[in-house]
Amino acid sequence: MDDNRCSRVGPRSAMTPYIAAHLEKLKRMHLRFSHMPAFGVKVLPPQITHLTISVHSAYDYVDIPRIVTPALQSLTLSAIPIHYLWDRFCQSPVGNAGGKKQQLETPGVIDFPELRELNLTFHVPYRTVPSGKSEEDLVWERYNKEGPEPKPPVSYKGNPRLKTISIKERTPKYTVLRTDTRRPRFPKLRHLNLNMYPGRVHEFLRDIPTEQLLSLSISGDLVAYKALRLRGFASLVSVDISHFSVSRHRHSPHANRLLAHVLALASPSLRTMSSTMSSDYRLALPPPGRILCTQLRRLTLTAQISYADVPDLLRRLPLLEHFELQRALLVTPPAEALTPEGLARHFLMSGDKSPVSTSVIKFAPDVMCRNATDELVFYNIFMLISRIPSLCVLKMFSFYSTHFFDELLPMLNIPTLFPFIRHLIKLECGK
């Protein structure tokens, strides 16, 4: 049921009787509403195995029926409040049997005995900026509150006459509700997707059997990862760790620390890794000895690391086959390598041509860099792929692809320039 698609008929009036009549037959439910329909039931039926509830805000979450947990195998909840998470679940729809009250729940605990997949996207109160204003205006507002004679930051370029801005914080009504503070148990959980968690991630992971997870995906603000230690994930096959940050000041060390923790995942079964580090500053890769994800086959890394650091990373990943690199910082080429002829001479004079990887088959660099010239892009790409003899597919994005193919790709056929390139047979161009 999608409220956006059936709003004309009115889900409350048209769909509620139909759902109420067939509710006991359903095993899979996918509900997406700006307001929850009035099912006329207080508890969803116990036979449901796959449940998705996506609401537009945490206001609507308080209206859903209670959810029975024993049969659930897959659970997806969106726009849920952090302090109201487990209150909507129960162990049994039956409160009385034979006139005697059943005590099926362990005090302080809610069990999910069959749950394999858990996807949670949390509600984060947001601020609205008046029309015609920008986020930079908020900076001036903050400085205006910090002292009687505030001074705007040097980088401030907004309206210098702006004094105050009206900022609206949504405080959903769930914050006034009392919770029963129960903690969950997931004996069979294998897949966890945690998105926009407003608290500390390491506190949430205390209730997760991390040693048995096969896939892990976490995204949120950088402060959510404070004190996180990615240890004990012995069975992981795939991992996706991403952060964004609303603050641009002094968060680079924290991003470096998080990147180091991600690359230190040492699960012997780990094959796929994706990590996005949305830092505005250059990030440093950890020392080679701390890169322990040596069994990776696929790596997607979005971070402002330098192309000069990439060879050391590839040397630590001997089985890597697919490598996608985004937002990497380009190394400035020497003056003599600014033309195709000069680039060729530079390669001939370069000392170290030893391979950095003998396993990478596909390399997909993102070269849509701000103020990047053709010469800057080509130099960094050539310096790397010239030392990957196993490369078969090179996928380049943006308008550089056509230029690369027309003018510089023929250089790869010159054995004296690229003695290791033997298998490159395909160039994919995308935008």
TABELJO-V121715 format. One record per residue. N is the residue number from 1. SS is DSSP state (2 for helix, 1 for strand, 0 for the rest). PSI is psi in whole degrees, -180 to 180 (none if undefined). OMEGA is omega in whole degrees, -180 to 180 (none if undefined). Layout:
BEGIN
n=N ss=SS psi=PSI omega=OMEGA
n=N ss=SS psi=PSI omega=OMEGA
END
This chain:
BEGIN
n=1 ss=0 psi=127 omega=180
n=2 ss=1 psi=114 omega=-177
n=3 ss=0 psi=-30 omega=-180
n=4 ss=0 psi=-25 omega=-176
n=5 ss=0 psi=-20 omega=-178
n=6 ss=0 psi=26 omega=-177
n=7 ss=0 psi=-27 omega=-177
n=8 ss=0 psi=-37 omega=-179
n=9 ss=0 psi=-18 omega=178
n=10 ss=0 psi=99 omega=-177
n=11 ss=2 psi=-32 omega=-178
n=12 ss=2 psi=-38 omega=-176
n=13 ss=2 psi=-37 omega=-173
n=14 ss=2 psi=-42 omega=-173
n=15 ss=2 psi=-27 omega=-177
n=16 ss=2 psi=-47 omega=179
n=17 ss=2 psi=-39 omega=-179
n=18 ss=2 psi=-46 omega=-179
n=19 ss=2 psi=-41 omega=180
n=20 ss=2 psi=-34 omega=-179
n=21 ss=2 psi=-25 omega=-175
n=22 ss=2 psi=7 omega=-173
n=23 ss=2 psi=-38 omega=-176
n=24 ss=2 psi=-8 omega=180
n=25 ss=2 psi=-11 omega=-174
n=26 ss=0 psi=141 omega=173
n=27 ss=0 psi=-22 omega=178
n=28 ss=1 psi=131 omega=179
n=29 ss=1 psi=130 omega=176
n=30 ss=1 psi=111 omega=-175
n=31 ss=1 psi=128 omega=177
n=32 ss=1 psi=111 omega=-171
n=33 ss=1 psi=153 omega=166
n=34 ss=0 psi=-21 omega=169
n=35 ss=0 psi=144 omega=-176
n=36 ss=0 psi=140 omega=180
n=37 ss=0 psi=151 omega=179
n=38 ss=0 psi=93 omega=-178
n=39 ss=0 psi=-24 omega=-173
n=40 ss=0 psi=10 omega=178
n=41 ss=0 psi=151 omega=179
n=42 ss=0 psi=-21 omega=-178
n=43 ss=1 psi=132 omega=176
n=44 ss=0 psi=152 omega=-177
n=45 ss=0 psi=150 omega=-173
n=46 ss=0 psi=-10 omega=-176
n=47 ss=0 psi=-4 omega=-178
n=48 ss=0 psi=128 omega=-179
n=49 ss=0 psi=-29 omega=-179
n=50 ss=1 psi=119 omega=-175
n=51 ss=1 psi=129 omega=175
n=52 ss=1 psi=123 omega=176
n=53 ss=1 psi=117 omega=180
n=54 ss=1 psi=116 omega=179
n=55 ss=1 psi=167 omega=-176
n=56 ss=0 psi=-19 omega=178
n=57 ss=0 psi=165 omega=-179
n=58 ss=2 psi=-15 omega=175
n=59 ss=2 psi=-41 omega=-173
n=60 ss=2 psi=-17 omega=-176
n=61 ss=2 psi=-29 omega=-177
n=62 ss=0 psi=-12 omega=-177
n=63 ss=0 psi=-5 omega=-176
n=64 ss=0 psi=154 omega=177
n=65 ss=0 psi=170 omega=175
n=66 ss=1 psi=151 omega=-173
n=67 ss=1 psi=129 omega=179
n=68 ss=1 psi=131 omega=-170
n=69 ss=0 psi=-28 omega=-168
n=70 ss=0 psi=-35 omega=-177
n=71 ss=0 psi=-10 omega=-176
n=72 ss=0 psi=129 omega=175
n=73 ss=0 psi=-30 omega=178
n=74 ss=1 psi=130 omega=-177
n=75 ss=1 psi=125 omega=178
n=76 ss=1 psi=121 omega=180
n=77 ss=1 psi=131 omega=-180
n=78 ss=1 psi=148 omega=180
n=79 ss=1 psi=45 omega=-179
n=80 ss=1 psi=150 omega=179
n=81 ss=0 psi=144 omega=-177
n=82 ss=2 psi=-34 omega=-175
n=83 ss=2 psi=9 omega=-175
n=84 ss=2 psi=21 omega=-168
n=85 ss=0 psi=-55 omega=-170
n=86 ss=2 psi=2 omega=-178
n=87 ss=2 psi=-22 omega=-176
n=88 ss=2 psi=8 omega=-176
n=89 ss=1 psi=150 omega=178
n=90 ss=1 psi=161 omega=-178
n=91 ss=0 psi=-30 omega=-175
n=92 ss=0 psi=142 omega=177
n=93 ss=0 psi=-7 omega=-175
n=94 ss=0 psi=123 omega=178
n=95 ss=0 psi=-25 omega=-179
n=96 ss=1 psi=144 omega=177
n=97 ss=1 psi=119 omega=-179
n=98 ss=0 psi=32 omega=179
n=99 ss=0 psi=-1 omega=180
n=100 ss=1 psi=136 omega=-180
n=101 ss=1 psi=130 omega=179
n=102 ss=0 psi=137 omega=175
n=103 ss=0 psi=85 omega=-176
n=104 ss=0 psi=-14 omega=-175
n=105 ss=0 psi=140 omega=174
n=106 ss=0 psi=129 omega=-179
n=107 ss=0 psi=131 omega=178
n=108 ss=0 psi=4 omega=-176
n=109 ss=1 psi=140 omega=171
n=110 ss=1 psi=122 omega=-175
n=111 ss=1 psi=140 omega=171
n=112 ss=0 psi=76 omega=-168
n=113 ss=0 psi=-26 omega=-176
n=114 ss=0 psi=3 omega=-174
n=115 ss=0 psi=124 omega=178
n=116 ss=0 psi=-33 omega=-173
n=117 ss=1 psi=129 omega=-179
n=118 ss=1 psi=120 omega=179
n=119 ss=1 psi=119 omega=-177
n=120 ss=1 psi=127 omega=172
n=121 ss=1 psi=120 omega=-171
n=122 ss=1 psi=155 omega=175
n=123 ss=0 psi=130 omega=176
n=124 ss=0 psi=118 omega=177
n=125 ss=0 psi=137 omega=-174
n=126 ss=0 psi=163 omega=178
n=127 ss=0 psi=146 omega=178
n=128 ss=0 psi=139 omega=180
n=129 ss=0 psi=130 omega=-179
n=130 ss=0 psi=153 omega=-179
n=131 ss=0 psi=136 omega=179
n=132 ss=0 psi=-8 omega=179
n=133 ss=0 psi=167 omega=180
n=134 ss=0 psi=171 omega=178
n=135 ss=2 psi=-30 omega=179
n=136 ss=2 psi=-28 omega=178
n=137 ss=2 psi=-31 omega=180
n=138 ss=2 psi=-29 omega=179
n=139 ss=2 psi=-44 omega=179
n=140 ss=2 psi=-36 omega=178
n=141 ss=2 psi=-41 omega=180
n=142 ss=2 psi=-45 omega=179
n=143 ss=2 psi=-28 omega=179
n=144 ss=2 psi=-24 omega=-178
n=145 ss=2 psi=-12 omega=-171
n=146 ss=0 psi=-13 omega=-180
n=147 ss=0 psi=166 omega=-180
n=148 ss=0 psi=-30 omega=179
n=149 ss=0 psi=74 omega=-175
n=150 ss=0 psi=153 omega=175
n=151 ss=0 psi=129 omega=180
n=152 ss=0 psi=155 omega=179
n=153 ss=0 psi=158 omega=-178
n=154 ss=0 psi=-36 omega=-177
n=155 ss=0 psi=-3 omega=-176
n=156 ss=0 psi=130 omega=-178
n=157 ss=0 psi=17 omega=-177
n=158 ss=0 psi=-159 omega=-178
n=159 ss=0 psi=114 omega=-176
n=160 ss=0 psi=-17 omega=-179
n=161 ss=0 psi=-5 omega=-178
n=162 ss=0 psi=128 omega=-177
n=163 ss=0 psi=-47 omega=-177
n=164 ss=0 psi=157 omega=177
n=165 ss=0 psi=140 omega=177
n=166 ss=0 psi=117 omega=-180
n=167 ss=0 psi=125 omega=-178
n=168 ss=0 psi=121 omega=176
n=169 ss=0 psi=126 omega=177
n=170 ss=0 psi=122 omega=178
n=171 ss=0 psi=91 omega=-175
n=172 ss=0 psi=156 omega=-175
n=173 ss=2 psi=-12 omega=-180
n=174 ss=2 psi=-19 omega=-177
n=175 ss=2 psi=-18 omega=180
n=176 ss=2 psi=-2 omega=-180
n=177 ss=0 psi=148 omega=176
n=178 ss=0 psi=136 omega=179
n=179 ss=0 psi=161 omega=-179
n=180 ss=0 psi=4 omega=174
n=181 ss=0 psi=35 omega=176
n=182 ss=0 psi=155 omega=178
n=183 ss=1 psi=144 omega=-177
n=184 ss=1 psi=160 omega=172
n=185 ss=1 psi=132 omega=-177
n=186 ss=0 psi=80 omega=-176
n=187 ss=0 psi=-21 omega=-177
n=188 ss=0 psi=15 omega=-178
n=189 ss=0 psi=134 omega=-180
n=190 ss=0 psi=-24 omega=-175
n=191 ss=1 psi=126 omega=-179
n=192 ss=1 psi=128 omega=175
n=193 ss=1 psi=112 omega=-175
n=194 ss=1 psi=113 omega=-173
n=195 ss=1 psi=132 omega=176
n=196 ss=0 psi=38 omega=180
n=197 ss=0 psi=122 omega=-174
n=198 ss=0 psi=-8 omega=179
n=199 ss=0 psi=-155 omega=177
n=200 ss=0 psi=127 omega=-176
n=201 ss=2 psi=-39 omega=-177
n=202 ss=2 psi=-28 omega=177
n=203 ss=2 psi=-39 omega=178
n=204 ss=2 psi=-38 omega=-177
n=205 ss=2 psi=-11 omega=177
n=206 ss=2 psi=-28 omega=-179
n=207 ss=2 psi=5 omega=-176
n=208 ss=0 psi=133 omega=175
n=209 ss=0 psi=79 omega=-172
n=210 ss=2 psi=-28 omega=-176
n=211 ss=2 psi=-15 omega=-178
n=212 ss=2 psi=2 omega=180
n=213 ss=0 psi=139 omega=175
n=214 ss=0 psi=-33 omega=178
n=215 ss=1 psi=144 omega=-179
n=216 ss=1 psi=128 omega=177
n=217 ss=1 psi=123 omega=-179
n=218 ss=1 psi=134 omega=174
n=219 ss=1 psi=147 omega=-180
n=220 ss=1 psi=-176 omega=178
n=221 ss=1 psi=152 omega=-177
n=222 ss=2 psi=-35 omega=-178
n=223 ss=2 psi=-21 omega=179
n=224 ss=2 psi=-21 omega=-177
n=225 ss=2 psi=4 omega=-179
n=226 ss=0 psi=134 omega=180
n=227 ss=0 psi=11 omega=180
n=228 ss=0 psi=133 omega=174
n=229 ss=0 psi=114 omega=-177
n=230 ss=0 psi=71 omega=179
n=231 ss=0 psi=156 omega=176
n=232 ss=0 psi=5 omega=178
n=233 ss=0 psi=76 omega=-171
n=234 ss=0 psi=-17 omega=-174
n=235 ss=0 psi=6 omega=-175
n=236 ss=0 psi=135 omega=173
n=237 ss=0 psi=-36 omega=178
n=238 ss=1 psi=148 omega=-180
n=239 ss=1 psi=142 omega=178
n=240 ss=1 psi=110 omega=-179
n=241 ss=1 psi=120 omega=-178
n=242 ss=1 psi=145 omega=176
n=243 ss=1 psi=151 omega=167
n=244 ss=1 psi=165 omega=-179
n=245 ss=0 psi=133 omega=177
n=246 ss=0 psi=-12 omega=179
n=247 ss=0 psi=135 omega=179
n=248 ss=0 psi=11 omega=-174
n=249 ss=0 psi=127 omega=170
n=250 ss=0 psi=33 omega=178
n=251 ss=0 psi=-1 omega=-180
n=252 ss=2 psi=-44 omega=177
n=253 ss=2 psi=-37 omega=179
n=254 ss=2 psi=-39 omega=177
n=255 ss=2 psi=-40 omega=176
n=256 ss=2 psi=-41 omega=-179
n=257 ss=2 psi=-42 omega=179
n=258 ss=2 psi=-43 omega=178
n=259 ss=2 psi=-39 omega=178
n=260 ss=2 psi=-40 omega=179
n=261 ss=2 psi=-40 omega=-179
n=262 ss=2 psi=-47 omega=-179
n=263 ss=2 psi=-11 omega=178
n=264 ss=0 psi=2 omega=177
n=265 ss=0 psi=122 omega=-171
n=266 ss=0 psi=24 omega=179
n=267 ss=0 psi=126 omega=-179
n=268 ss=0 psi=-17 omega=-180
n=269 ss=0 psi=0 omega=-176
n=270 ss=0 psi=122 omega=-177
n=271 ss=0 psi=-30 omega=-175
n=272 ss=1 psi=132 omega=179
n=273 ss=1 psi=136 omega=174
n=274 ss=1 psi=132 omega=-178
n=275 ss=1 psi=131 omega=178
n=276 ss=1 psi=119 omega=179
n=277 ss=1 psi=100 omega=-174
n=278 ss=0 psi=61 omega=178
n=279 ss=0 psi=145 omega=177
n=280 ss=0 psi=4 omega=-178
n=281 ss=0 psi=160 omega=178
n=282 ss=0 psi=134 omega=178
n=283 ss=0 psi=147 omega=-180
n=284 ss=0 psi=134 omega=175
n=285 ss=0 psi=148 omega=177
n=286 ss=0 psi=165 omega=176
n=287 ss=0 psi=149 omega=-177
n=288 ss=2 psi=-35 omega=-179
n=289 ss=2 psi=-15 omega=-180
n=290 ss=2 psi=2 omega=174
n=291 ss=0 psi=101 omega=-170
n=292 ss=0 psi=-2 omega=-179
n=293 ss=0 psi=57 omega=-170
n=294 ss=0 psi=-7 omega=-179
n=295 ss=0 psi=7 omega=-176
n=296 ss=0 psi=141 omega=171
n=297 ss=0 psi=-30 omega=-179
n=298 ss=1 psi=133 omega=179
n=299 ss=1 psi=125 omega=171
n=300 ss=1 psi=115 omega=-175
n=301 ss=1 psi=119 omega=176
n=302 ss=1 psi=102 omega=-176
n=303 ss=0 psi=153 omega=179
n=304 ss=0 psi=66 omega=171
n=305 ss=0 psi=163 omega=-178
n=306 ss=1 psi=144 omega=174
n=307 ss=2 psi=-25 omega=179
n=308 ss=2 psi=-22 omega=-179
n=309 ss=2 psi=-13 omega=-175
n=310 ss=2 psi=-42 omega=179
n=311 ss=2 psi=-41 omega=179
n=312 ss=2 psi=-35 omega=177
n=313 ss=2 psi=-46 omega=-178
n=314 ss=2 psi=-33 omega=179
n=315 ss=2 psi=-26 omega=-180
n=316 ss=0 psi=-5 omega=-178
n=317 ss=0 psi=77 omega=-172
n=318 ss=0 psi=-16 omega=-178
n=319 ss=0 psi=3 omega=-176
n=320 ss=0 psi=131 omega=-179
n=321 ss=0 psi=-36 omega=-178
n=322 ss=1 psi=125 omega=-176
n=323 ss=1 psi=118 omega=177
n=324 ss=1 psi=124 omega=-174
n=325 ss=1 psi=123 omega=-178
n=326 ss=1 psi=145 omega=176
n=327 ss=0 psi=15 omega=178
n=328 ss=0 psi=148 omega=-178
n=329 ss=1 psi=131 omega=-177
n=330 ss=0 psi=142 omega=177
n=331 ss=0 psi=136 omega=-180
n=332 ss=0 psi=125 omega=-179
n=333 ss=0 psi=157 omega=175
n=334 ss=0 psi=160 omega=-175
n=335 ss=2 psi=-33 omega=-177
n=336 ss=2 psi=-6 omega=-177
n=337 ss=2 psi=27 omega=-177
n=338 ss=0 psi=-3 omega=176
n=339 ss=0 psi=159 omega=177
n=340 ss=2 psi=-40 omega=180
n=341 ss=2 psi=-43 omega=178
n=342 ss=2 psi=-36 omega=177
n=343 ss=2 psi=-40 omega=178
n=344 ss=2 psi=-44 omega=179
n=345 ss=2 psi=-37 omega=179
n=346 ss=2 psi=-41 omega=179
n=347 ss=2 psi=-38 omega=179
n=348 ss=2 psi=-32 omega=-177
n=349 ss=2 psi=-12 omega=-178
n=350 ss=0 psi=138 omega=-176
n=351 ss=0 psi=-60 omega=-172
n=352 ss=0 psi=112 omega=176
n=353 ss=0 psi=19 omega=-179
n=354 ss=0 psi=145 omega=-178
n=355 ss=0 psi=142 omega=174
n=356 ss=0 psi=-16 omega=177
n=357 ss=1 psi=140 omega=175
n=358 ss=0 psi=18 omega=-177
n=359 ss=0 psi=-23 omega=-177
n=360 ss=0 psi=122 omega=179
n=361 ss=0 psi=-39 omega=-177
n=362 ss=1 psi=130 omega=178
n=363 ss=1 psi=125 omega=-178
n=364 ss=1 psi=91 omega=178
n=365 ss=1 psi=143 omega=174
n=366 ss=0 psi=111 omega=-176
n=367 ss=0 psi=20 omega=177
n=368 ss=0 psi=66 omega=-175
n=369 ss=0 psi=146 omega=180
n=370 ss=0 psi=131 omega=177
n=371 ss=0 psi=25 omega=180
n=372 ss=0 psi=130 omega=177
n=373 ss=0 psi=165 omega=178
n=374 ss=2 psi=-46 omega=-176
n=375 ss=2 psi=-39 omega=180
n=376 ss=2 psi=-44 omega=-179
n=377 ss=2 psi=-49 omega=-176
n=378 ss=2 psi=-39 omega=-179
n=379 ss=2 psi=-49 omega=-177
n=380 ss=2 psi=-40 omega=179
n=381 ss=2 psi=-46 omega=-178
n=382 ss=2 psi=-43 omega=-179
n=383 ss=2 psi=-28 omega=-180
n=384 ss=2 psi=-52 omega=-174
n=385 ss=2 psi=-21 omega=178
n=386 ss=0 psi=-14 omega=-178
n=387 ss=0 psi=22 omega=175
n=388 ss=1 psi=87 omega=-174
n=389 ss=0 psi=-18 omega=-178
n=390 ss=0 psi=-1 omega=-174
n=391 ss=0 psi=127 omega=177
n=392 ss=0 psi=-33 omega=-175
n=393 ss=1 psi=128 omega=174
n=394 ss=1 psi=118 omega=-179
n=395 ss=1 psi=114 omega=-180
n=396 ss=1 psi=144 omega=-178
n=397 ss=1 psi=162 omega=174
n=398 ss=0 psi=-171 omega=-173
n=399 ss=0 psi=-11 omega=179
n=400 ss=2 psi=-26 omega=-174
n=401 ss=2 psi=-48 omega=-177
n=402 ss=2 psi=-45 omega=179
n=403 ss=2 psi=-42 omega=180
n=404 ss=2 psi=-46 omega=-177
n=405 ss=2 psi=-43 omega=-173
n=406 ss=2 psi=-40 omega=-170
n=407 ss=2 psi=-34 omega=-170
n=408 ss=2 psi=-23 omega=-180
n=409 ss=2 psi=-37 omega=177
n=410 ss=2 psi=-24 omega=179
n=411 ss=2 psi=-26 omega=-179
n=412 ss=2 psi=-17 omega=-180
n=413 ss=2 psi=1 omega=179
n=414 ss=0 psi=106 omega=-174
n=415 ss=0 psi=-33 omega=-178
n=416 ss=0 psi=-25 omega=178
n=417 ss=0 psi=-45 omega=-177
n=418 ss=0 psi=78 omega=-176
n=419 ss=0 psi=-18 omega=-177
n=420 ss=0 psi=-20 omega=-177
n=421 ss=0 psi=112 omega=-180
n=422 ss=0 psi=-22 omega=-169
n=423 ss=0 psi=-2 omega=-178
n=424 ss=0 psi=110 omega=-174
n=425 ss=0 psi=-4 omega=-174
n=426 ss=1 psi=133 omega=174
n=427 ss=1 psi=116 omega=178
n=428 ss=1 psi=133 omega=-180
n=429 ss=1 psi=129 omega=179
n=430 ss=1 psi=166 omega=178
n=431 ss=0 psi=none omega=none
END
